[in-house]
Amino acid sequence: MVSSCKKAMESAMMSSENPVDQLREMLHASIDCGVKFAFMGKLHTHREHSHTYVIYCRTGFVNNT
């Protein structure tokens, strides 16, 4: 998540030579990153959320929830 937000901010900085346009693009990128972060946080703290781990053993893959 952090690396994708960093890439979005770098892309926003390179989007224009005009500082006002750069600032506008950085604002849009930060809002987009914040929305994604909030959405992922909401999913992760949902009461029905669980992690599924896949374990590889000699006989093959085993799903362990």
Number of C-alpha atoms within 10 A of each C-alpha: 9 9 8 10 17 14 12 19 21 14 15 20 18 12 15 13 9 10 11 10 14 19 16 13 20 19 14 15 20 17 12 14 19 13 12 14 15 12 11 13 11 12 12 13 10 10 8 7 10 10 8 9 10 11 10 10 8 6 6 7 10 12 9 9 8
